Amino acid sequence: MSETHPGAKRRVTLRDVAQTAGVSLKTASNVINGSGRMSSETRTKVEAVIKELGYQVNVAARNLSRNHTGFITLAVPSLTPPYLAELANRTIDAARQHDYSVYVTTYAEGSAKGARDVLKKFNSTVSDGMILSMSEVENISKADLDVDFPLVVVGARTTWGIADHVTPDDVNAAAQAAGYLYDHGSSRLAVVGARGAYDEAALLQSIEGNAQLRLRGVIEEAHRRGLTIDPRLIGATNQDWTIGAGARVTQQLIDSGVPFDGVVALNDQLAIGALTALRISGYDVPKQVQVIGFDNIEEAPYLQIPLTTMDSRLEWTAPTAVNRILGRIRGKITEPELLTCSSQVIARASTR
């Protein structure tokens, strides 16, 4: 049994809008949805009534009538790295612009409960589609991405043309980073954040993975200038891209005695660690050694030596992924596509 409280304000309905404006329910609905044919006077009149009455769309009811939940899922390996946390925030903001909400879930990367498990257990009764940020260590196959629900993959892993793929061009970004250091006086570059043993020939054939693609870009830029990368100056951190890993590996490079005058750190956290190790060892940054990172995390401008970095382009990635998944949900997009964009150097005090 329902109870009406004294003074309670009744919810304005679409019928109220139609009656007040003197139009049919269908016409009022068309104005709400931006569809249908009518005179500009009629549309303006209905919009004025909507504003006057304070009518608000019942999003849940509208989604139900359209056989949509009004939710999309964002699956990420973790929310600890600043890049992934910002990706989540920007995805939520972009979805909100389309009256969609976002379920954010994390998965145990590299385990039996990883991305493959998330894909298998996707529930279409609570979400209309998935944006998947695929971990570098996931053992994902082509078949795993051949799913029966809308899927968009973001990041540097390949999708074999099976699913939509939204990603900045890591090779180009890394080439820009290396080129910037070369243009500003460096000639012997160290790289911090590599994964596994250094195999230049294999890296030059890389088609996926942030570490591999970024290192490929550095190598290619060196070759374009008639220079080489000294394998002794490749600092491997494997899967650890934290500040601590950046500091430890940079200290190892310093202790090796092999001279270098520039550091390309493969993300900003590694770069912060590199800056710490260099300063502790008495190096003048940027006079003796320049440092550049990737992702332009929030802390980058506020360090004691503000960090030069490559723009993450998350302001492009998140809305592009959201627009793509909504296009698939609404049936407007059917063919998988690779969508990429270029990055740019954000110059600060860690370079000359």
Secondary structure, 3 states (H helix, E strand, C coil): CCCCCCCCCCCCCHHHHHHHHCCCHHHHHHHHHCCCCCCHHHHHHHHHHHHHHCCCCCHHHHHHHCCCCCEEEEEECCCCCHHHHHHHHHHHHHHHCCCCEEEEEECCCCCCCCHHHHHHCCCCCCCCCEEEECCCCCCCCCHHHCCCCCEEEECCCCCCCCCEEEEECHHHHHHHHHHHHHHCCCCCEEEEEECCCCCHHHHCCCCCCHHHHHHHHHHHHHHHCCCCCCHHHEEECCCCCCHHHHHHHHHHHHHHCCCCCEEEECCHHHHHHHHHHHHHCCCCCCCCCEEEEEECCCCHHHCCCCCEEEECCHHHHHHHHHHHHHHHHCCCCCCCCEEEECCCEECCCCCC
